[in-house]
């Protein structure tokens, strides 16, 4: 009877989680040995889970369950799944990529690995274990106690112009001196650090790895190093500190993809204080078992964090003034919230609901949704970019993974000189011609240029290049720069993806990662923003798969 009850419970769970349909396909699923499954799970976590989800239900990327069904607005049912696509088709998709923003993996995975992954995603997804508050607390360690840390800066570096550079595949961060272009320290962190966030003071860097490991780096040490760390889950992407006056760096919050939850910690030690689950209902009124925590930012006008829940489309304003009695405002927007950034006033936060092809704008002063804007396919802004358009006034920009445009959205301003543009607020005022596969756009308050990458484009030359516009004339690009050729690195069949333009603190340089394969020499390529000429190529045997770069001053003050 006990086994029967357990089987019944399992059946209910499978039905609730949309897995019951797998039973009819089980006979058609490929078989994998234990070692093959272990290898495939590792590759899936490292390369696929971010877009497709741990449970493979999809978000930025497609649903990768063996079988799925979806109720359509007209009452019909749409069905699909990896079994329907079949082995040969899946191998081609993985190998060659798609126009929708999925990169080609034929220069990342071996032919055997592509075959293995095509089989793996045709099998029933495993449900990973939970991760409790006790496990979080047990993982926490302080390497250098607060009392033993420097009371003043012990090095002579210009920390404002430091760059925290993710070395994706080695699980490290390179701290590069922006003045001298020298690597000052390489710090062991979590795997594939997604972002680096600065403390309100500019002293500490919080870095979160995709393996859920959060590291606290002290820049005041003679050689900057990790002083505390904690594991907040098995898969994570986001972190930010508290920035409201009186609460500067008192707390830090980190969001987990799996389990779906966020963790509040003390800002100077990372001691866990509270874990909050994000499981619940979507904006469509359906339960979702894996509502991952996407971007997190800290409000400047209230003691609140803006926490975006990907699958549910719910934006949470979490009041940290009393974490023992946590108060949360829930704002419904659109599903599959991802990344975003502040408008120029830092009152409104704009976030991409990428698989819904929308951008949501939250008014952090009123605690309400300001607008939900229709945009092109799969918006992916990074933090976006703010500038004054010559025709439409203040705008915020996002690029797109799945469309050949950069979208400009008019944003409000209290400055009387921009009153004439009010009627355009929260409207798309221009779409600049670009290419699909864009991940990041960037400009700077003193710059006259606008930069956009295209690393997810399936064409090698395009993925290795960046596009620059003169903001006085956005009708066409000013220049397309092949970063791979400029780097002087040996040519190869593998794509060296030019990714993530980032400005120096003074706004005069643009740094671009040239992200090669594990066996390739990668680089950071530095350009003069005014002349668009090459200034420096930073290479080192330890410069392995660099991706995101975060300038200390610009990140501290949310300048983009």
C-alpha atoms as one frame of an Amber mdcrd trajectory, in Angstrom:
protein
   0.000   0.000   0.000   2.839   2.357   0.845   4.437   1.858  -2.588   1.045
   2.333  -4.243   0.547   5.634  -2.423   4.014   6.796  -3.430   3.302   5.869
  -7.033   0.069   7.855  -6.901   1.869  10.893  -5.502   4.518  10.593  -8.214
   1.801  10.422 -10.874   0.185  13.592  -9.518   3.545  15.367  -9.526   4.270
  14.262 -13.066   0.889  15.487 -14.214   1.292  18.808 -12.365   4.736  19.350
 -13.839   3.627  18.508 -17.350   5.578  15.244 -17.492   2.791  12.642 -17.700
   2.813  12.729 -21.493   6.312  11.255 -21.430   4.901   7.848 -20.575   3.485
   7.372 -24.058   6.885   8.169 -25.567   9.065   6.199 -23.165   9.490   3.307
 -25.583  10.889   5.699 -28.195  13.376   7.447 -25.922  17.076   6.734 -26.554
  18.922   4.748 -23.910  22.049   6.110 -22.266  24.623   4.405 -20.093  25.233
   5.799 -16.618  28.507   7.406 -17.730  26.884   8.911 -20.829  24.098  10.407
 -18.756  26.561  11.884 -16.272  28.565  13.488 -19.086  25.410  14.793 -20.791
  24.032  16.307 -17.572  27.301  18.204 -17.057  27.266  19.591 -20.601  23.589
  20.496 -20.314  24.177  22.421 -17.087  27.216  24.263 -18.444  25.885  25.057
 -21.915  22.105  24.688 -22.129  20.254  25.129 -18.819  20.575  28.911 -18.790
  18.307  29.333 -21.823  16.229  26.150 -21.704  15.816  25.620 -17.939  16.849
  22.819 -15.596  13.519  21.066 -16.238  13.868  21.892 -19.968  10.564  23.783
 -20.080  12.167  26.649 -22.010  12.299  30.429 -21.589  14.764  32.344 -23.758
  15.350  29.014 -25.514  12.803  26.484 -26.733  11.106  23.795 -24.645  13.348
  20.693 -24.751  11.055  18.121 -23.170  10.581  14.867 -25.126   6.903  15.699
 -25.434   4.948  18.850 -24.646   1.481  20.226 -25.313   0.257  23.793 -25.149
  -3.280  25.159 -25.077  -3.732  27.807 -27.779  -5.970  30.912 -27.536  -8.430
  29.434 -30.079  -8.988  26.374 -27.881  -6.815  24.015 -29.924  -3.779  22.186
 -28.579  -0.309  22.514 -30.033   2.037  19.583 -29.470   5.738  19.139 -29.967
   8.887  17.868 -28.352  12.398  16.675 -28.999  11.197  13.163 -29.882   9.113
  14.661 -32.652  12.155  16.507 -34.032  14.267  13.353 -34.012  17.963  12.619
 -33.718  19.174  13.934 -37.089  17.279  17.212 -36.853  18.461  17.810 -33.282
  22.086  17.206 -34.248  21.808  19.814 -37.008  20.198  22.374 -34.698  22.859
  21.882 -32.015  25.693  21.812 -34.513  24.736  24.731 -36.748  22.621  26.926
 -34.465  19.548  28.899 -35.496  18.632  32.386 -36.686  16.654  32.771 -33.448
  19.814  33.360 -31.425  21.126  29.870 -30.625  24.817  29.634 -31.438  26.425
  26.829 -33.407  28.022  24.267 -31.103  30.100  22.497 -33.750  33.166  24.447
 -32.604  32.330  24.085 -28.897  31.287  20.419 -28.640  32.795  17.418 -30.391
  30.740  15.476 -32.932  30.335  12.709 -30.345  29.122  15.209 -27.726  26.577
  16.665 -30.159  25.269  13.140 -30.819  25.135  12.490 -27.066  23.278  15.734
 -26.305  20.757  15.052 -29.074  19.977  11.734 -27.399  19.960  13.195 -23.896
  17.334  15.850 -24.571  15.027  13.149 -25.937  14.971  11.496 -22.503  12.824
  12.453 -19.513  14.420  15.322 -17.530  15.681  14.514 -14.055  14.249  16.585
 -11.214  17.256  17.929  -9.285  17.340  18.020  -5.469  16.293  20.960  -3.330
  18.779  23.109  -1.419  17.829  24.135   2.105  18.710  27.046   4.355  20.836
  24.663   6.431  22.794  23.579   3.360  23.272  27.233   2.430  24.496  28.043
   5.946  26.799  25.000   6.009  28.452  26.156   2.762  29.232  29.623   4.133
  32.771  30.504   5.078  34.600  33.690   5.985  38.166  33.545   4.703  39.256
  36.900   6.130  37.249  38.187   9.088  35.984  41.764   8.920  38.217  42.772
  11.840  41.270  41.457   9.972  40.587  43.305   6.731  42.350  46.567   5.819
  40.979  49.807   7.233  42.238  51.680   4.173  43.258  50.844   0.601  46.539
  48.921   0.828  47.443  49.118  -2.870  48.104  52.060  -5.164  45.733  50.996
  -7.938  43.133  53.307  -9.454  40.278  51.040  -8.362  37.639  53.163 -10.120
  39.040  52.015 -13.448  39.439  48.353 -12.545  37.617  45.760 -14.637  36.241
  42.524 -13.219  36.454  40.112 -16.169  34.764  36.711 -16.173  37.009  33.850
 -17.284  34.092  31.598 -18.047  35.451  28.079 -18.319  38.119  28.256 -15.616
  35.813  29.481 -12.854  37.831  32.639 -12.270  37.647  36.419 -12.422  40.552
  38.481 -13.775  40.940  41.892 -12.143  42.486  44.121 -14.801  43.918  47.590
 -14.239  42.178  49.844 -16.752  44.995  52.394 -16.665  47.926  50.044 -17.300
  45.978  47.151 -18.932  47.773  44.734 -16.576  46.135  41.762 -14.868  46.518
  42.577 -11.165  44.914  39.428  -9.790  43.170  36.279 -10.966  40.674  35.154
  -8.355  39.145  31.689  -8.054  35.347  32.004  -8.029  32.339  29.989  -9.130
  32.032  28.494 -12.596  31.083  30.867 -15.435  30.499  33.988 -13.350  27.435
  35.675 -14.784  27.815  39.153 -13.322  30.019  41.218 -11.045  28.229  43.755
  -8.852  29.971  46.471  -6.871  29.250  47.411  -3.293  27.758  50.865  -2.758
  31.158  51.955  -1.417  33.077  50.604  -4.420  35.324  48.543  -2.131  33.844
  45.086  -2.655  32.929  43.071  -5.736  30.174  40.462  -5.462  30.481  37.784
  -8.143  27.983  34.979  -8.703  28.859  31.807 -10.604  26.439  29.680 -12.560
  27.147  26.921 -10.044  25.551  29.062  -7.310  28.816  30.058  -5.658  28.836
  33.680  -4.446  32.257  35.226  -3.789  33.074  38.516  -2.045  36.282  40.174
  -3.331  37.995  42.915  -1.291  39.715  45.458  -3.564  41.442  47.192  -0.627
  43.801  44.285  -0.017  47.375  44.581  -1.274  46.430  41.910  -3.795  42.627
  41.812  -4.150  41.232  38.439  -3.096  38.122  36.582  -1.950  37.306  37.241
   1.718  34.029  35.305   2.032  31.926  32.892   0.010  28.710  30.881   0.133
  26.780  28.562  -2.175  23.197  29.770  -2.602  21.938  26.971  -4.907  22.973
  24.707  -7.753  22.465  27.234 -10.567  22.419  31.027 -10.256  22.772  34.285
 -12.188  22.087  37.412 -10.122  23.272  39.381  -7.104  23.119  42.927  -5.759
  23.770  44.760  -2.529  21.580  47.208  -0.585  22.142  50.792  -1.780  19.476
  52.989  -0.176  20.833  55.667   2.186  21.424  54.231   5.638  21.494  50.639
   4.349  24.569  50.841   2.091  26.021  47.313   1.832  24.197  46.135   4.953
  22.637  43.278   3.000  23.221  41.414  -0.224  20.690  39.318  -2.111  21.425
  36.573  -4.636  18.946  34.776  -6.872  18.977  31.114  -7.798  17.827  29.376
 -10.970  17.676  26.082  -9.106  16.133  25.763  -6.659  13.944  28.730  -7.608
  14.578  31.035  -4.652  16.555  34.023  -3.455  18.848  34.325  -0.429  19.376
  37.405   1.751  22.777  37.672   3.457  24.860  40.100   5.481  26.728  42.353
   3.074  30.209  42.171   4.619  30.362  38.462   5.523  27.747  36.764   3.273
  26.237  35.063   6.328  22.829  33.754   5.160  19.862  35.361   6.872  16.798
  34.253   4.910  15.836  32.024   1.967  12.637  32.833   0.058  11.062  30.507
  -2.529   9.726  31.952  -5.791   7.518  29.031  -6.838   3.991  30.046  -7.678
   1.544  31.199 -10.309   2.422  32.803 -13.616   0.759  35.994 -14.849  -1.447
  33.652 -16.911  -2.717  31.951 -13.758  -0.834  28.665 -14.157   1.433  27.035
 -11.574   5.089  26.791 -12.556   7.594  24.557 -10.735  10.741  26.395 -11.876
  10.276  30.179 -11.706  13.943  31.185 -11.815  15.299  34.401 -10.356  16.602
  36.513 -13.227  18.011  40.039 -12.868  18.199  41.796  -9.498  18.864  45.498
  -8.961  18.848  47.724  -5.901  16.598  50.789  -5.788  18.167  54.166  -5.065
  14.933  55.772  -3.814  13.624  53.115  -1.397  15.121  50.294   0.698  14.029
  47.779  -1.926  15.386  45.278  -4.398  13.753  44.762  -7.781  13.746  40.973
  -8.243  12.538  39.623 -11.580  11.055  36.124 -11.678  11.590  34.689 -15.123
   8.900  32.077 -15.774   6.051  33.663 -13.802   6.443  37.173 -15.230   6.176
  38.586 -11.700   8.381  41.507 -10.659   9.000  41.620  -6.907   9.812  44.794
  -4.973  11.360  43.362  -1.804  11.583  45.770   1.147  14.749  44.940   3.122
  14.189  47.493   5.919  12.936  44.617   8.105  14.095  41.277   6.759  12.541
  39.382   9.680   9.112  40.618   8.569   9.710  40.825   4.848   7.274  42.905
   2.809   7.003  42.276  -0.912   5.070  44.074  -3.642   4.251  41.774  -6.566
   3.829  43.370  -9.985   2.503  41.304 -12.866   4.122  41.945 -16.248   4.894
  39.290 -18.894   6.490  35.850 -18.773  10.149  35.029 -19.184  11.651  38.094
 -17.548  15.382  38.202 -18.109  17.815  41.127 -17.904  17.425  44.882 -17.854
  18.619  48.201 -16.493  17.681  51.608 -15.160  16.541  54.552 -17.223  18.645
  57.719 -16.966  16.688  58.983 -13.928  17.123  55.655 -12.060  13.451  55.784
 -11.115  12.276  53.275 -13.727  13.659  49.794 -14.229  13.205  48.298 -17.699
  13.398  44.524 -18.044  13.052  42.264 -21.069  10.323  39.630 -21.039  12.230
  38.066 -23.871  10.172  35.074 -24.994   7.056  37.296 -24.799   8.754  39.930
 -26.998   8.028  42.695 -24.519   9.839  45.131 -22.237   8.319  45.879 -18.823
   8.956  49.222 -17.123   8.545  49.416 -13.339   8.075  52.697 -11.499  10.018
  52.104  -8.272   8.656  55.341  -6.779   4.980  54.314  -6.989   5.594  50.560
  -6.871   3.548  49.944 -10.008   3.991  48.815 -13.594   4.566  51.920 -15.692
   4.303  50.256 -19.099   4.461  46.975 -20.994   5.954  47.659 -24.411   5.790
  45.388 -27.461   9.202  44.998 -29.098  10.871  42.732 -31.665  11.726  39.060
 -31.142  13.720  38.027 -28.059  14.900  41.335 -26.580  18.202  40.976 -24.689
  19.363  44.363 -23.370  21.997  43.378 -20.833  21.603  46.552 -18.793  20.490
  48.464 -21.876  21.794  51.888 -22.834  20.568  55.435 -22.120  21.132  58.487
 -24.285  19.399  61.606 -25.605  18.089  60.974 -29.105  18.436  63.948 -31.474
  14.765  63.656 -32.466  12.993  61.879 -29.578  14.821  62.982 -26.420  15.762
  60.529 -23.625  15.632  56.902 -24.761  16.615  53.472 -23.442  17.865  50.860
 -25.892  17.700  47.090 -26.169  19.124  44.727 -28.759  17.559  41.407 -29.780
  18.643  37.814 -30.023  16.010  36.984 -32.601  15.573  40.173 -34.665  17.732
  42.392 -36.852  17.088  45.656 -34.973  18.040  47.659 -31.910  14.875  49.058
 -30.300  14.773  52.567 -28.810  12.099  53.319 -26.194  11.255  56.872 -25.079
  11.664  57.318 -21.296  10.224  60.016 -18.978  12.243  62.913 -17.591  11.527
  65.595 -14.989  13.843  68.004 -16.787  11.685  70.791 -18.343  13.862  70.840
 -21.467  12.561  67.358 -22.329   8.857  68.162 -21.738   8.191  68.224 -25.497
   8.921  64.483 -25.730   6.408  63.410 -23.075   3.833  62.195 -25.599   6.328
  59.572 -26.803   7.070  58.106 -23.368   7.033  54.280 -23.256   6.672  54.081
 -27.026   9.102  52.530 -29.478  10.388  55.582 -31.326  12.982  53.952 -33.583
  14.362  50.586 -34.653  17.978  50.781 -35.748  18.988  48.216 -38.349  21.332
  45.593 -36.866  21.643  41.783 -37.060  20.121  38.930 -35.007  22.223  37.437
 -32.230  22.871  40.640 -30.272  23.493  40.287 -26.532  24.689  43.685 -25.327
  24.374  47.353 -26.258  26.352  50.149 -24.646  27.085  53.870 -24.589  28.359
  56.392 -22.029  27.237  59.904 -20.982  30.288  61.566 -22.568  30.322  59.384
 -25.686  28.918  60.240 -29.107  28.823  56.570 -30.113  26.546  53.587 -29.578
  28.000  50.047 -29.620  26.306  46.668 -30.154  27.728  43.154 -30.399  26.325
  40.096 -32.216  28.067  37.034 -30.694  25.051  34.731 -31.071  24.800  35.236
 -34.829  25.469  31.996 -36.760  27.701  33.780 -39.322  31.351  33.703 -38.225
  32.337  37.179 -39.485  29.282  38.757 -37.859  29.799  36.964 -34.527  33.402
  38.185 -34.486  32.423  41.822 -35.115  30.762  44.749 -33.356  28.718  47.577
 -34.842  29.069  51.271 -33.956  26.604  54.094 -34.673  27.115  57.842 -34.454
  24.286  58.974 -32.160  23.842  62.122 -34.248  22.811  59.889 -37.174  21.295
  56.539 -36.231  19.949  55.787 -39.700  22.890  53.522 -40.501  25.991  52.155
 -38.751  29.063  54.354 -38.659  31.430  51.381 -38.698  31.458  47.597 -38.412
  34.613  46.426 -36.647  35.961  42.893 -37.012  37.429  42.463 -33.548  38.900
  39.037 -34.275  40.986  40.439 -37.151  42.062  43.455 -35.109  43.255  41.189
 -32.290  46.053  39.701 -34.388  45.332  36.253 -32.936  45.847  33.261 -35.247
  42.899  32.570 -37.529  40.975  29.357 -36.908  37.772  27.618 -37.901  36.422
  28.162 -34.399  34.432  31.354 -33.850  36.044  33.979 -31.634  32.920  35.761
 -30.430  33.187  39.517 -29.864  31.013  40.123 -26.823  30.043  42.715 -24.218
  31.304  46.242 -24.970  32.193  47.986 -21.697  33.413  51.543 -21.220  36.332
  52.699 -19.091  35.492  54.899 -16.120  36.231  58.093 -18.065  34.154  56.975
 -21.058  37.075  57.217 -23.480  37.746  53.520 -24.111  35.573  50.548 -25.040
  36.697  47.069 -23.971  35.434  44.019 -25.875  35.908  40.358 -24.974  37.094
  38.071 -27.734  35.699  34.773 -26.508  37.401  31.799 -28.122  37.260  28.117
 -27.309  39.020  26.498 -24.359  41.984  25.551 -26.552  42.168  28.962 -28.283
  43.930  32.098 -27.138  41.291  34.641 -26.141  41.765  38.355 -25.560  40.344
  41.661 -24.405  40.468  44.176 -27.259  40.469  47.862 -26.321  39.316  50.647
 -28.677  39.497  54.420 -28.546  35.846  55.469 -28.464  36.386  58.786 -30.238
  38.415  57.478 -33.193  37.260  53.812 -33.174  40.909  52.807 -33.511  42.607
  49.889 -31.795  44.482  50.847 -28.613  45.482  47.586 -26.956  45.079  43.818
 -27.162  45.280  42.223 -23.713  46.382  38.606 -23.981  47.765  36.158 -21.476
  47.927  32.349 -21.272  45.547  32.664 -18.324  43.057  34.727 -20.351  40.756
  31.777 -21.052  37.235  32.343 -22.445  36.670  35.920 -21.197  33.042  37.041
 -21.388  31.469  39.777 -19.220  33.582  42.737 -18.094  32.445  45.142 -15.407
  34.136  48.478 -14.835  34.124  49.255 -11.106  33.010  52.896 -11.332  30.413
  52.434 -14.066  28.917  49.378 -12.384  28.932  51.014  -8.944  26.959  53.979
 -10.295  24.874  52.125 -12.906  26.281  54.099 -15.833  25.255  52.663 -19.193
